Amino acid sequence: MELFFSLPSLFLLSSLFVFYISKFILKKRNQRNCFMLHYECYKGKDERKLNTETCAKVVQRNKNLGLEEYRFLLRTMVSSGIGEETYGPINVLEGREDSPSLHDAYSEMDEIMFDTLDKLFHKTKGLISPSDIDILVVNVSLFAPSPSLTSRVINRYKLREDIKSFNLSGLGCSASVISIDIVQRIFETRENAFALVVSTETMGPHWYCGKDRSMMLSNCLFRAGGSSVLLTNSARFKNRALMKLVTVVRAHVGADDEAYSCCMQMEDKDGHPGFLLTKYLKKAAARALTKNLQVLLPRVLPVKELICYAIVRALKKRTTTKGETASSGIGLNLKSGLQHFCIHPGGRAIIEGVGKSLGLTEFDIEPARMALHRFGNTSSGGLWYVLGYMEAKKRLKKGEKILMMSMGAGFESNNCVWEVLKDLGDKNVWEDSIDRYPELSRTPNPFIEKYDWINDDTMSFVRVD
């Protein structure tokens, strides 16, 4: 009986089969890649800085505030952890916070988005051009005009007609990590793609002019800022990349009414629009972060650490008597798999709370503290100022892993882990101030000297000079 195929033919077919299978596996692996090629943060002009005197003038202009409201607001500003060099929206600096226009919103967005994108394209000139961009994600929670902000970017840089664009709104401070998750998922379906993620927030049109204390807090914390990030899944750019995405985990606890309503855009009883931050925010953040880390940590920590944790936890349960509370803290040595912690600079209480619950040192939370002091809470762009601080201080070394932690309205906790692909040391947006930190943050807030009487609880009135 003759063989249907000769031995050389069978060998050739087998070789072709192995080749195509290998090519398919390699293609799938490359599509799961997500490399960070470059990122840029916005830094405003000096005339946009909200120093002590400027902030005091803004507060005093609000005729809706009573004496006790002045005292509360000034005391909050003293203890906020925010310094003298953060940037404010132009309409607030010009005294028009109670009558913002559509032009104010567009101007603020254009300045932040185009400033960071212009710098990003300039830094990567010769590597890519705007026409190479396949995916564009823009996230701005409180401003969703028509045409969209993504369309505004596409028009400005004349991006391709087949670009996949996504305009995200209402997602709060964690929208940047959500955007990265979207990009990663699209990368799984496309080869050799480039993506842009633009993260910012519009402050000017949403400056609160009422007297509800829970809504006044946003004026003390939020500042103008944003970022643009360039990503790719092309393996040939691995040697040019700064970092590689390891994993992304998202957790949403919005089914709980308290968590859903603790961070909300609304009007106060007098009809003044603003952003409400309730006392349940800390509780919601802790719950969402716990849910997130329960999924994320097993992906990045060594098996040995997880086994030790399980054993210790089981022993504690057996030895804890009825009515006795277990010790606080996560109970895991995060440093066994993670070297750096990029905490969203949402406020001093958030930074300290996350640091304490995860057992982090002052060194670990320093980047978030300094980003809050220098730039304030810049919403979804805030994580990138923290990352920039780490890089400017030359902390990031090849092979180390960074945990990015963000929280946002909903209530959500969205975290991701990056692996550093080479030693980094660009001073980036921190170039003119990195040498003054962390020492500058220890300088007493100028408000304390001028308004030292505000912390005197025996005072029942406020003096405004």
C-alpha positions as CSV (number, residue, x, y, z in Angstrom):
1,M,0.0,0.0,0.0
2,E,1.4,3.4,-1.1
3,L,1.8,6.2,1.3
4,F,-0.5,9.1,0.4
5,F,2.2,11.6,1.5
6,S,5.9,11.0,1.2
7,L,8.2,11.5,4.2
8,P,9.6,14.9,2.9
9,S,6.0,16.1,2.4
10,L,5.0,15.1,5.9
11,F,8.1,16.8,7.3
12,L,7.2,20.0,5.4
13,L,3.6,20.0,6.5
14,S,4.7,19.4,10.1
15,S,7.1,22.3,9.9
16,L,4.5,24.6,8.5
17,F,2.0,23.5,11.2
18,V,4.6,24.2,14.0
19,F,5.5,27.6,12.4
20,Y,1.9,28.8,12.2
21,I,1.0,27.6,15.7
22,S,4.1,29.4,17.0
23,K,3.2,32.5,15.1
24,F,-0.3,32.4,16.5
25,I,0.9,32.0,20.1
26,L,3.4,34.8,19.7
27,K,0.8,37.0,18.1
28,K,-1.6,36.4,21.1
29,R,1.2,37.1,23.6
30,N,2.2,40.3,21.9
31,Q,-1.4,41.5,21.9
32,R,-1.6,41.1,25.6
33,N,1.4,43.5,26.0
34,C,0.8,47.0,27.2
35,F,3.9,49.1,27.2
36,M,4.1,52.7,28.5
37,L,6.3,54.7,26.1
38,H,5.9,58.1,27.6
39,Y,3.8,60.3,29.8
40,E,3.4,64.1,30.4
41,C,1.8,66.1,33.2
42,Y,0.4,69.6,33.0
43,K,2.2,72.4,34.7
44,G,0.5,75.8,34.7
45,K,2.0,79.2,34.3
46,D,3.1,81.1,37.4
47,E,0.2,83.6,37.1
48,R,-2.2,80.6,37.6
49,K,-0.8,79.7,41.1
50,L,-3.2,79.8,44.0
51,N,-1.0,81.1,46.8
52,T,-2.1,82.1,50.3
53,E,-3.2,85.6,49.4
54,T,-5.1,84.5,46.3
55,C,-6.9,81.7,48.1
56,A,-7.9,84.1,50.9
57,K,-9.3,86.6,48.3
58,V,-11.4,83.8,46.7
59,V,-12.8,82.8,50.0
60,Q,-13.7,86.4,51.0
61,R,-15.4,87.0,47.7
62,N,-18.1,84.4,48.5
63,K,-20.9,86.6,50.0
64,N,-22.9,83.5,50.8
65,L,-20.5,82.5,53.6
66,G,-21.2,83.4,57.3
67,L,-18.5,84.0,59.9
68,E,-18.4,80.3,61.0
69,E,-18.3,79.2,57.4
70,Y,-15.2,81.4,56.9
71,R,-13.6,79.8,59.9
72,F,-14.4,76.3,58.8
73,L,-13.0,76.9,55.3
74,L,-9.8,78.6,56.4
75,R,-9.2,75.9,59.0
76,T,-9.6,73.2,56.3
77,M,-7.2,75.0,54.0
78,V,-4.6,75.1,56.8
79,S,-4.8,71.4,57.4
80,S,-5.3,70.3,53.8
81,G,-1.6,69.4,53.0
82,I,-1.7,71.6,49.9
83,G,1.1,74.1,49.3
84,E,1.5,77.5,47.7
85,E,2.1,76.5,44.1
86,T,-1.0,74.7,42.9
87,Y,-2.8,76.0,39.8
88,G,-6.3,77.3,39.6
89,P,-8.7,77.9,36.7
90,I,-8.6,81.3,35.0
91,N,-12.2,82.3,35.7
92,V,-11.6,81.8,39.4
93,L,-8.4,83.8,39.4
94,E,-10.2,86.6,37.5
95,G,-13.0,86.6,40.1
96,R,-15.7,85.1,37.8
97,E,-16.3,81.8,39.7
98,D,-20.0,82.6,40.2
99,S,-20.6,83.1,36.4
100,P,-18.5,80.7,34.4
101,S,-19.0,80.4,30.7
102,L,-18.8,77.5,28.2
103,H,-15.7,79.3,26.8
104,D,-14.0,79.0,30.2
105,A,-14.5,75.2,30.2
106,Y,-13.2,74.8,26.7
107,S,-10.2,77.1,27.4
108,E,-9.3,75.1,30.5
109,M,-9.5,71.8,28.7
110,D,-7.6,73.0,25.6
111,E,-4.8,74.3,27.7
112,I,-4.3,71.1,29.7
113,M,-5.0,68.5,26.9
114,F,-3.0,70.3,24.2
115,D,-0.1,71.3,26.4
116,T,0.5,67.7,27.5
117,L,-0.1,66.2,24.1
118,D,2.2,68.7,22.3
119,K,5.0,67.9,24.8
120,L,4.3,64.1,24.4
121,F,4.5,64.2,20.6
122,H,7.6,66.4,20.7
123,K,9.4,64.0,23.1
124,T,8.5,61.0,21.0
125,K,9.2,62.6,17.6
126,G,10.9,60.1,15.4
127,L,9.3,57.3,17.3
128,I,5.7,57.9,16.4
129,S,3.5,60.7,14.9
130,P,-0.1,61.6,15.5
131,S,-1.1,59.6,12.4
132,D,0.1,56.4,14.1
133,I,-2.4,56.6,16.9
134,D,-5.0,53.8,16.7
135,I,-6.9,54.4,20.0
136,L,-7.8,57.5,21.9
137,V,-9.4,57.7,25.4
138,V,-10.2,61.0,27.0
139,N,-11.6,61.1,30.5
140,V,-13.1,64.3,32.0
141,S,-15.8,63.6,34.6
142,L,-17.7,66.9,34.8
143,F,-17.6,68.2,31.2
144,A,-19.1,66.3,28.3
145,P,-19.7,68.7,25.4
146,S,-20.8,68.0,21.8
147,P,-18.7,67.4,19.7
148,S,-16.9,65.3,22.3
149,L,-13.4,66.2,23.7
150,T,-12.0,63.2,21.8
151,S,-13.3,64.8,18.6
152,R,-11.6,68.0,19.7
153,V,-8.3,66.2,20.0
154,I,-8.8,64.3,16.7
155,N,-9.4,67.6,14.9
156,R,-6.4,69.4,16.5
157,Y,-3.9,66.7,15.6
158,K,-5.7,65.4,12.4
159,L,-5.8,61.8,13.6
160,R,-6.8,58.9,11.4
161,E,-10.3,58.3,10.2
162,D,-10.3,54.7,11.5
163,I,-9.2,55.7,15.1
164,K,-11.1,54.1,17.9
165,S,-12.1,56.9,20.3
166,F,-13.7,56.8,23.7
167,N,-14.9,59.8,25.7
168,L,-15.5,59.0,29.4
169,S,-17.4,61.1,31.9
170,G,-18.6,60.8,35.5
171,L,-16.0,58.4,36.6
172,G,-14.1,60.6,39.0
173,C,-10.5,60.4,40.2
174,S,-10.0,56.8,39.1
175,A,-10.9,57.3,35.4
176,S,-7.2,57.1,34.3
177,V,-6.8,53.5,35.4
178,I,-10.2,52.7,33.8
179,S,-8.9,54.2,30.6
180,I,-5.8,52.0,30.7
181,D,-8.0,48.9,31.3
182,I,-10.0,49.9,28.1
183,V,-6.8,50.2,26.1
184,Q,-5.5,46.9,27.3
185,R,-8.7,45.1,26.3
186,I,-8.6,46.6,22.8
187,F,-4.9,45.7,22.5
188,E,-6.0,42.0,22.8
189,T,-7.8,42.4,19.5
190,R,-5.2,44.4,17.6
191,E,-1.6,44.0,16.7
192,N,1.1,46.7,16.9
193,A,-1.3,49.4,18.0
194,F,-0.7,52.8,19.7
195,A,-3.0,54.4,22.2
196,L,-3.3,57.8,23.9
197,V,-4.9,58.2,27.3
198,V,-5.7,61.8,28.3
199,S,-6.8,62.4,31.9
200,T,-8.0,65.7,33.4
201,E,-10.9,67.5,35.0
202,T,-12.6,70.9,34.5
203,M,-12.5,73.0,37.7
204,G,-13.5,76.5,36.6
205,P,-17.2,75.9,35.8
206,H,-17.7,73.7,38.9
207,W,-16.4,76.0,41.6
208,Y,-18.8,75.8,44.5
209,C,-20.2,79.2,45.6
210,G,-22.5,78.1,48.4
211,K,-22.1,77.4,52.1
212,D,-22.7,73.7,52.6
213,R,-19.5,72.5,54.4
214,S,-19.6,69.1,52.7
215,M,-19.5,70.8,49.3
216,M,-17.0,73.5,50.3
217,L,-14.3,70.8,50.7
218,S,-13.9,70.3,46.9
219,N,-12.7,73.9,46.6
220,C,-10.0,73.3,49.1
221,L,-8.6,70.1,47.5
222,F,-9.2,70.2,43.7
223,R,-6.8,72.0,41.4
224,A,-6.1,72.4,37.7
225,G,-4.0,69.6,36.2
226,G,-4.0,66.5,33.9
227,S,-1.8,64.1,32.0
228,S,-1.4,62.3,28.7
229,V,0.1,58.8,28.4
230,L,1.3,56.9,25.3
231,L,0.9,53.2,25.2
232,T,1.6,50.4,22.7
233,N,1.4,46.6,22.5
234,S,4.1,46.3,19.9
235,A,6.9,44.1,21.2
236,R,9.5,45.9,19.0
237,F,9.1,49.0,21.2
238,K,9.9,47.1,24.4
239,N,13.4,48.4,24.6
240,R,12.1,52.0,24.2
241,A,9.3,51.6,26.8
242,L,9.4,52.9,30.4
243,M,7.2,50.3,31.9
244,K,5.0,47.3,31.2
245,L,1.5,46.8,32.6
246,V,1.3,43.7,34.7
247,T,-2.4,43.7,35.7
248,V,-5.5,45.8,36.2
249,V,-8.2,45.2,38.7
250,R,-11.4,47.2,39.1
251,A,-13.9,47.0,42.0
252,H,-17.3,48.8,42.2
253,V,-19.3,49.0,45.5
254,G,-22.0,51.3,44.1
255,A,-24.8,48.8,44.9
256,D,-24.5,50.1,48.5
257,D,-26.5,53.3,48.9
258,E,-24.0,55.0,51.3
259,A,-21.1,54.2,49.0
260,Y,-23.0,55.4,45.9
261,S,-23.9,58.8,47.5
262,C,-20.7,59.6,49.4
263,C,-19.2,61.4,46.4
264,M,-21.7,63.1,44.2
265,Q,-22.3,66.1,41.9
266,M,-25.4,68.0,43.0
267,E,-27.0,71.3,44.0
268,D,-27.3,72.5,47.6
269,K,-30.6,73.6,49.2
270,D,-30.0,77.1,47.8
271,G,-29.5,75.9,44.2
272,H,-25.7,76.2,44.1
273,P,-24.1,73.4,42.1
274,G,-21.1,71.6,43.5
275,F,-19.6,68.4,44.5
276,L,-20.7,66.7,47.7
277,L,-18.2,64.7,49.9
278,T,-19.8,63.0,52.8
279,K,-18.5,61.4,56.0
280,Y,-19.1,58.0,54.5
281,L,-16.4,58.6,51.9
282,K,-13.6,57.1,54.0
283,K,-15.7,54.0,54.8
284,A,-16.6,53.5,51.1
285,A,-13.0,53.9,50.0
286,A,-11.8,51.3,52.5
287,R,-14.4,48.8,51.4
288,A,-13.8,49.3,47.7
289,L,-10.0,49.1,48.2
290,T,-10.3,45.9,50.2
291,K,-12.4,44.3,47.4
292,N,-9.9,45.3,44.9
293,L,-6.8,44.1,46.7
294,Q,-8.4,40.7,47.4
295,V,-8.2,40.1,43.6
296,L,-5.1,42.0,42.8
297,L,-2.6,40.9,45.5
298,P,-2.7,37.1,44.7
299,R,-1.6,38.1,41.2
300,V,1.5,39.9,42.2
301,L,2.7,38.6,45.6
302,P,4.8,35.5,46.0
303,V,3.0,32.2,46.8
304,K,5.1,31.9,49.9
305,E,3.8,35.2,51.3
306,L,0.2,34.2,50.6
307,I,0.6,30.8,52.3
308,C,2.2,32.5,55.4
309,Y,-0.6,35.0,55.5
310,A,-3.3,32.2,55.3
311,I,-1.6,30.3,58.1
312,V,-1.3,33.4,60.4
313,R,-4.8,34.4,59.7
314,A,-6.2,30.9,60.6
315,L,-4.2,30.9,63.8
316,K,-5.4,34.3,64.8
317,K,-9.0,33.2,64.3
318,R,-8.5,30.3,66.6
319,T,-6.7,32.3,69.4
320,T,-9.0,35.4,69.3
321,T,-11.4,35.2,72.1
322,K,-15.1,36.1,71.8
323,G,-15.6,39.9,71.9
324,E,-11.9,40.6,71.2
325,T,-11.2,42.6,68.0
326,A,-8.5,41.6,65.6
327,S,-5.6,43.9,65.0
328,S,-5.9,46.5,62.2
329,G,-3.8,46.3,59.0
330,I,-3.8,44.2,56.0
331,G,-1.5,41.6,57.5
332,L,0.5,41.0,54.3
333,N,4.1,42.1,53.5
334,L,3.4,43.9,50.3
335,K,7.1,44.7,49.8
336,S,7.6,41.0,49.0
337,G,6.2,41.6,45.5
338,L,5.8,45.4,45.2
339,Q,8.5,48.1,45.7
340,H,6.6,51.3,45.1
341,F,3.1,52.6,46.0
342,C,1.5,55.2,43.8
343,I,-1.4,56.4,45.9
344,H,-4.0,58.9,44.5
345,P,-3.3,62.3,46.0
346,G,-6.9,62.9,46.9
347,G,-6.3,64.4,50.3
348,R,-4.2,64.1,53.4
349,A,-6.7,61.8,55.1
350,I,-6.9,59.5,52.1
351,I,-3.1,59.2,51.8
352,E,-2.6,58.6,55.5
353,G,-5.5,56.1,55.7
354,V,-4.3,54.0,52.8
355,G,-0.7,54.1,54.1
356,K,-1.8,52.9,57.6
357,S,-4.1,50.2,56.4
358,L,-1.4,48.7,54.1
359,G,1.4,49.0,56.6
360,L,3.4,51.5,54.5
361,T,6.2,53.7,55.7
362,E,6.5,57.4,55.5
363,F,8.9,56.9,52.6
364,D,6.3,54.9,50.7
365,I,3.6,57.6,51.0
366,E,5.9,60.5,50.5
367,P,5.4,60.7,46.7
368,A,1.6,61.1,47.2
369,R,2.0,63.7,49.9
370,M,4.4,65.7,47.8
371,A,2.2,65.6,44.7
372,L,-0.8,66.8,46.9
373,H,1.4,69.6,48.3
374,R,2.8,70.8,44.9
375,F,-0.1,70.2,42.6
376,G,-3.2,69.5,44.7
377,N,-5.9,66.9,43.9
378,T,-5.9,67.0,40.1
379,S,-8.6,64.2,39.9
380,S,-7.8,61.5,37.3
381,G,-4.5,63.0,36.4
382,G,-3.2,62.9,40.0
383,L,-1.5,59.5,39.8
384,W,0.9,60.6,37.1
385,Y,2.2,63.5,39.3
386,V,3.0,60.9,42.0
387,L,4.7,58.7,39.4
388,G,6.6,61.7,38.2
389,Y,7.9,62.4,41.7
390,M,9.2,58.8,42.0
391,E,11.0,59.1,38.7
392,A,12.4,62.6,39.5
393,K,13.8,61.3,42.8
394,K,15.4,58.4,40.8
395,R,13.6,55.8,42.9
396,L,12.5,53.6,40.0
397,K,14.9,50.8,39.0
398,K,14.7,48.1,36.3
399,G,12.6,45.1,37.4
400,E,10.7,46.9,40.2
401,K,7.0,46.9,40.4
402,I,4.6,49.9,41.1
403,L,1.1,49.6,42.5
404,M,-1.1,52.4,41.3
405,M,-4.1,52.9,43.6
406,S,-7.0,55.2,42.6
407,M,-10.6,55.7,43.9
408,G,-13.5,57.6,42.3
409,A,-17.2,58.4,42.4
410,G,-19.5,55.5,42.1
411,F,-17.9,54.3,44.5
412,E,-14.9,52.6,42.8
413,S,-11.4,51.4,43.5
414,N,-9.4,50.8,40.3
415,N,-5.8,49.7,40.7
416,C,-3.0,48.5,38.4
417,V,0.6,47.3,38.6
418,W,3.5,48.3,36.4
419,E,6.9,46.7,36.0
420,V,9.8,49.2,35.4
421,L,11.7,48.2,32.3
422,K,14.8,50.4,32.9
423,D,16.2,52.8,35.4
424,L,14.3,56.0,35.3
425,G,15.4,59.5,36.3
426,D,13.7,62.2,34.2
427,K,12.7,65.2,36.3
428,N,9.7,65.8,34.1
429,V,7.1,68.2,35.5
430,W,9.0,68.3,38.8
431,E,12.1,69.8,37.3
432,D,11.9,73.2,38.9
433,S,10.8,72.0,42.4
434,I,12.1,68.4,43.0
435,D,15.2,69.6,44.8
436,R,13.1,71.5,47.3
437,Y,11.1,68.4,48.3
438,P,10.3,66.9,50.7
439,E,11.7,69.7,52.8
440,L,9.3,72.3,51.3
441,S,6.3,70.4,52.5
442,R,7.5,70.7,56.1
443,T,7.4,74.5,56.0
444,P,4.4,75.7,58.1
445,N,1.4,76.7,56.0
446,P,1.4,80.5,55.6
447,F,-2.3,80.5,56.6
448,I,-1.2,79.4,60.1
449,E,0.7,82.6,60.7
450,K,-2.0,84.9,59.4
451,Y,-5.0,83.0,60.6
452,D,-3.6,81.3,63.7
453,W,-6.7,82.1,65.7
454,I,-8.9,79.9,63.5
455,N,-8.0,76.8,65.5
456,D,-9.1,78.4,68.8
457,D,-12.3,76.6,69.7
458,T,-13.3,79.3,72.1
459,M,-13.7,81.6,69.1
460,S,-17.3,82.1,68.0
461,F,-16.5,84.6,65.3
462,V,-14.0,85.1,62.5
463,R,-11.8,88.1,61.8
464,V,-11.1,88.7,58.1
465,D,-8.4,91.2,57.4
